[in-house]
C-alpha cells in the first residue's frame, strides 16, 4: 500500500520561517550605522537577506521532500534505501542550485561540504562540480580598495595597472600590473564588503543547521558551518596568505621545478596582496599537460586538485 499523502507539519514550517526571519532582523539590528564600514555592512545585509530567503526555501523544500518521500517506508528496506538515494540526489541538486544562485561563500561552503565526505555520496558528487568563479567588479570599486590600503597616491607606484582582471573568484579579483622598476606583478584585491558578507552568510548557515538539528536530532551538523567559518576567515587575511607563501618558498628553495612568486610587502595589506607575476597554466589544463609531454591517463589529477 502506498504511503498516505503527507502534509508537512505547520509547526515545523512556521518554526523555520519565524526563526530565520527573527535571525535576519537581529543581524540587521546589530549593524553600527556610525561605523566607517556601515555602508558596506548595510549592502552586505541587504544582499544577505535575499540569500537567506533562498536558503530557507531550499532547506524547507528539502525537509518536506524527506518527510513525504520516506514516510511509511520500513527503515533499512531496499525500497527505503532506493528512495533515500533518490531524495539525496534531488536535495543535493537543490543545494547546488542554491550555491550557484547565492554565489560567494555559498559556493565555498558547497565545495567545503563536498570535500568533507560526511554527507551521503549524492551530495559530495553533486556539489563537487561547483566552480569558484564570479563576474568581476568594476575597476572603480577595486580602485577604492587600493586607495584605502596603499594610499591615495598608490597609482604613482606603478607604471601601469590593467583595469581588466585576469581572474575573479568569490572573495577577490586579480589584476596584472607593472611596477616603476619594470617588474610585472599580480595584485589580488579583496572585495570591500566581503568580510561583512562572510559574517552574515556563515551565521545564516549555522542558524539553519541548528534549526535542522532541532527538528531532526539525528542530524547534527552544526560543526560544519563553524569549521567552514574558521577556514574561510583565514582566507580573508592576505598578510597571512603572504606569510604562508614565503614559508612554502622556503620549503621548496632547492626545487628547480616549483616556483613560488615573491611577495612585495610594501604593497601588501590584509586586503591587498601583491606578488611577482608568473604566466602559467591550471593544473587541470589537459591541453597544456599534453604539450609538455605529461600523459593525463597516467596522472591521478584528483589527488592534486
C-alpha positions as CSV (number, residue, x, y, z in Angstrom):
1,X,0.0,0.0,0.0
2,X,1.5,3.4,-1.0
3,X,2.1,5.9,1.8
4,X,-0.7,8.3,2.6
5,X,-0.3,11.9,1.3
6,X,1.9,13.8,3.8
7,X,1.2,17.3,4.9
8,X,4.3,19.0,6.3
9,X,3.6,19.9,10.0
10,X,2.6,23.6,10.2
11,X,4.7,23.8,13.4
12,X,7.9,22.9,11.6
13,X,7.2,25.2,8.7
14,X,6.4,28.1,10.9
15,X,9.4,27.4,13.1
16,X,11.8,27.6,10.2
17,X,10.5,30.8,8.7
18,X,9.8,32.5,12.0
19,X,13.2,31.8,13.5
20,X,15.0,32.7,10.3
21,X,13.2,35.9,9.9
22,X,14.0,36.8,13.5
23,X,17.6,36.0,13.0
24,X,17.8,38.1,9.9
25,X,16.3,41.0,11.8
26,X,18.8,40.5,14.6
27,X,21.7,40.5,12.1
28,X,20.4,43.8,10.7
29,X,19.8,45.4,14.1
30,X,23.4,44.6,15.1
31,X,24.9,46.9,12.5
32,X,26.6,50.0,13.7
33,X,25.5,52.8,11.4
34,X,28.1,55.2,12.8
35,X,30.9,52.9,11.7
36,X,33.0,53.8,8.6
37,X,32.1,50.4,7.3
38,X,28.3,51.0,7.8
39,X,27.6,51.3,4.0
40,X,29.4,48.0,3.4
41,X,27.6,46.3,6.2
42,X,24.2,47.6,5.1
43,X,24.9,46.5,1.5
44,X,26.0,43.0,2.7
45,X,22.9,42.7,4.9
46,X,20.5,43.7,2.1
47,X,22.0,41.1,-0.2
48,X,22.3,38.7,2.7
49,X,18.6,38.8,3.5
50,X,17.8,37.8,-0.2
51,X,20.4,34.9,0.0
52,X,18.9,33.9,3.4
53,X,15.4,33.7,1.9
54,X,16.7,31.4,-0.9
55,X,18.5,29.3,1.7
56,X,15.4,28.9,3.9
57,X,13.3,28.0,0.9
58,X,15.8,25.3,-0.1
59,X,16.0,23.9,3.4
60,X,12.2,23.8,3.8
61,X,11.7,22.1,0.4
62,X,14.3,19.5,1.3
63,X,12.7,18.8,4.7
64,X,9.3,18.4,3.0
65,X,10.8,16.0,0.4
66,X,12.4,13.8,3.0
67,X,9.3,13.7,5.2
68,X,6.9,13.0,2.3
69,X,9.1,10.5,0.3
70,X,10.3,8.3,3.2
71,X,7.1,8.3,5.3
72,X,5.7,4.8,5.8
73,X,8.7,3.0,4.3
74,X,10.3,0.4,6.5
75,X,13.8,1.5,7.5
76,X,16.7,-0.4,6.1
77,X,14.4,-2.0,3.4
78,X,15.5,-2.0,-0.2
79,X,12.7,0.5,-1.1
80,X,13.8,2.8,1.7
81,X,17.5,2.7,0.5
82,X,16.5,3.3,-3.1
83,X,14.1,6.2,-2.2
84,X,16.6,7.7,0.1
85,X,19.2,7.8,-2.7
86,X,16.7,9.5,-5.0
87,X,15.9,12.1,-2.3
88,X,19.5,12.7,-1.5
89,X,20.2,13.4,-5.2
90,X,17.2,15.7,-5.6
91,X,18.2,17.6,-2.4
92,X,21.8,17.8,-3.5
93,X,20.7,19.3,-6.8
94,X,18.6,21.9,-4.8
95,X,21.6,22.9,-2.8
96,X,23.8,23.0,-5.9
97,X,21.3,25.5,-7.4
98,X,21.3,27.5,-4.1
99,X,25.0,27.7,-4.1
100,X,25.1,28.8,-7.8
101,X,22.4,31.4,-7.2
102,X,23.8,32.8,-4.0
103,X,27.4,32.6,-5.2
104,X,30.2,33.8,-2.9
105,X,30.6,32.0,0.3
106,X,27.8,29.6,-0.6
107,X,29.9,28.3,-3.4
108,X,32.9,27.9,-1.0
109,X,30.5,26.2,1.5
110,X,29.3,23.8,-1.1
111,X,32.9,22.9,-2.1
112,X,33.8,22.6,1.6
113,X,30.9,20.2,2.3
114,X,31.8,18.1,-0.8
115,X,35.4,17.8,0.4
116,X,34.4,16.6,3.9
117,X,32.7,13.4,2.8
118,X,30.4,13.4,5.8
119,X,27.1,13.6,3.9
120,X,25.7,10.9,1.6
121,X,27.8,10.5,-1.6
122,X,25.0,12.1,-3.7
123,X,25.8,15.4,-2.0
124,X,29.5,15.1,-2.4
125,X,29.4,14.1,-6.1
126,X,26.9,16.8,-7.0
127,X,28.4,19.7,-5.1
128,X,31.9,18.8,-6.3
129,X,31.0,20.4,-9.6
130,X,30.9,23.9,-8.1
131,X,33.4,26.4,-9.6
132,X,34.6,29.4,-7.6
133,X,34.3,31.9,-10.4
134,X,32.3,35.1,-10.4
135,X,31.7,38.2,-12.6
136,X,34.4,40.8,-11.8
137,X,33.7,44.1,-10.1
138,X,34.2,47.4,-12.0
139,X,37.7,48.8,-11.5
140,X,36.3,51.9,-9.8
141,X,35.3,49.7,-6.8
142,X,38.7,48.0,-6.8
143,X,40.5,51.3,-7.1
144,X,38.8,52.5,-3.8
145,X,40.1,49.4,-2.0
146,X,43.6,50.1,-3.4
147,X,43.5,53.7,-2.2
148,X,42.2,52.7,1.2
149,X,45.0,50.2,1.6
150,X,48.0,51.6,-0.3
151,X,47.3,55.3,0.0
152,X,45.5,57.8,-2.3
153,X,48.7,58.1,-4.5
154,X,49.0,54.3,-4.9
155,X,49.0,54.7,-8.7
156,X,52.3,56.5,-8.6
157,X,54.0,53.3,-7.5
158,X,53.1,51.6,-10.8
159,X,53.9,52.2,-14.5
160,X,50.6,50.6,-15.3
161,X,47.7,48.6,-13.9
162,X,45.4,46.6,-16.2
163,X,41.8,47.5,-15.3
164,X,40.6,44.2,-16.7
165,X,41.1,41.4,-14.1
166,X,42.9,38.3,-15.1
167,X,40.8,36.3,-12.6
168,X,37.8,36.8,-10.3
169,X,36.6,34.4,-7.5
170,X,34.3,34.7,-4.5
171,X,36.5,36.9,-2.3
172,X,38.9,38.8,-4.6
173,X,40.0,39.5,-8.1
174,X,43.4,39.7,-9.6
175,X,44.9,42.4,-11.8
176,X,48.2,42.4,-13.8
177,X,50.4,45.5,-13.2
178,X,53.9,46.7,-13.8
179,X,56.0,48.5,-11.1
180,X,58.2,51.5,-11.8
181,X,61.1,49.1,-11.9
182,X,59.6,47.3,-14.8
183,X,58.8,44.2,-12.6
184,X,55.5,42.6,-13.5
185,X,53.2,41.9,-10.6
186,X,49.8,40.3,-9.8
187,X,47.6,42.4,-7.4
188,X,45.0,40.4,-5.6
189,X,42.3,42.8,-4.3
190,X,39.7,41.8,-1.8
191,X,36.1,42.9,-2.4
192,X,35.3,45.7,0.0
193,X,32.2,44.2,1.7
194,X,33.2,40.6,1.6
195,X,34.1,40.3,5.3
196,X,30.6,41.6,6.3
197,X,29.0,39.2,3.8
198,X,31.0,36.3,5.2
199,X,29.8,37.0,8.8
200,X,26.2,37.3,7.6
201,X,26.3,34.2,5.5
202,X,28.1,31.9,8.0
203,X,25.7,33.0,10.8
204,X,22.8,32.1,8.5
205,X,24.3,28.7,7.7
206,X,24.9,28.0,11.4
207,X,21.4,29.1,12.3
208,X,19.8,26.8,9.7
209,X,22.0,23.9,10.8
210,X,20.7,24.5,14.4
211,X,17.1,24.5,13.1
212,X,17.6,21.2,11.3
213,X,19.2,19.7,14.4
214,X,16.2,20.9,16.4
215,X,13.7,19.3,14.0
216,X,15.8,16.2,13.5
217,X,18.2,15.5,16.4
218,X,19.7,12.6,14.5
219,X,21.2,15.1,12.0
220,X,23.6,17.3,14.0
221,X,25.9,19.0,11.6
222,X,26.3,22.4,13.5
223,X,30.1,21.8,13.5
224,X,30.2,22.1,9.6
225,X,29.4,25.8,9.4
226,X,31.6,26.5,12.4
227,X,34.6,24.7,10.8
228,X,33.9,26.3,7.4
229,X,33.7,29.8,9.0
230,X,37.1,29.2,10.7
231,X,38.6,28.0,7.4
232,X,37.3,30.9,5.3
233,X,38.2,33.6,7.8
234,X,41.8,32.8,7.4
235,X,41.4,33.3,3.6
236,X,40.4,36.9,4.2
237,X,43.8,37.8,5.8
238,X,46.1,38.4,2.8
239,X,49.0,39.1,5.2
240,X,48.8,35.6,6.5
241,X,48.5,34.3,2.9
242,X,51.7,36.1,2.1
243,X,53.5,34.6,5.1
244,X,52.3,31.1,4.0
245,X,53.6,31.8,0.5
246,X,57.0,32.7,1.9
247,X,57.1,29.6,4.1
248,X,56.3,27.5,1.0
249,X,59.0,29.2,-1.0
250,X,61.5,28.4,1.8
251,X,60.5,24.8,1.8
252,X,60.9,24.5,-2.0
253,X,64.0,26.7,-2.3
254,X,66.1,23.7,-3.6
255,X,63.4,22.5,-6.0
256,X,64.2,23.6,-9.6
257,X,60.7,22.8,-10.9
258,X,58.4,24.5,-8.4
259,X,58.5,28.3,-8.5
260,X,56.7,30.4,-5.9
261,X,56.2,34.2,-6.6
262,X,58.0,36.7,-4.3
263,X,55.8,38.9,-2.1
264,X,56.1,42.7,-2.3
265,X,55.4,43.6,1.3
266,X,55.3,47.3,0.8
267,X,52.3,46.7,-1.4
268,X,50.6,44.1,0.7
269,X,48.0,44.5,3.4
270,X,45.1,42.5,4.9
271,X,43.0,43.3,1.8
272,X,45.7,43.6,-0.9
273,X,48.3,41.1,-1.9
274,X,51.0,42.0,-4.4
275,X,53.2,39.2,-5.8
276,X,55.6,38.6,-8.6
277,X,53.7,37.8,-11.8
278,X,54.2,34.4,-13.4
279,X,52.4,33.3,-16.6
280,X,51.2,29.7,-16.1
281,X,48.5,27.1,-16.5
282,X,45.9,25.5,-14.3
283,X,46.9,22.0,-13.0
284,X,43.8,20.5,-14.8
285,X,44.7,22.1,-18.2
286,X,44.8,18.9,-20.2
287,X,45.9,20.5,-23.4
288,X,48.9,22.0,-21.7
289,X,49.8,18.7,-20.0
290,X,49.8,17.1,-23.4
291,X,52.0,19.9,-24.8
292,X,54.7,19.3,-22.2
293,X,54.5,15.5,-22.6
294,X,52.5,14.6,-19.5
295,X,50.0,11.8,-20.1
296,X,46.8,12.7,-18.2
297,X,45.9,9.0,-18.2
298,X,48.9,8.2,-16.1
299,X,48.4,11.1,-13.7
300,X,45.8,10.9,-11.0
301,X,44.7,14.6,-11.1
302,X,42.1,14.1,-8.4
303,X,44.9,13.7,-5.9
304,X,46.4,17.0,-7.0
305,X,43.3,19.2,-7.1
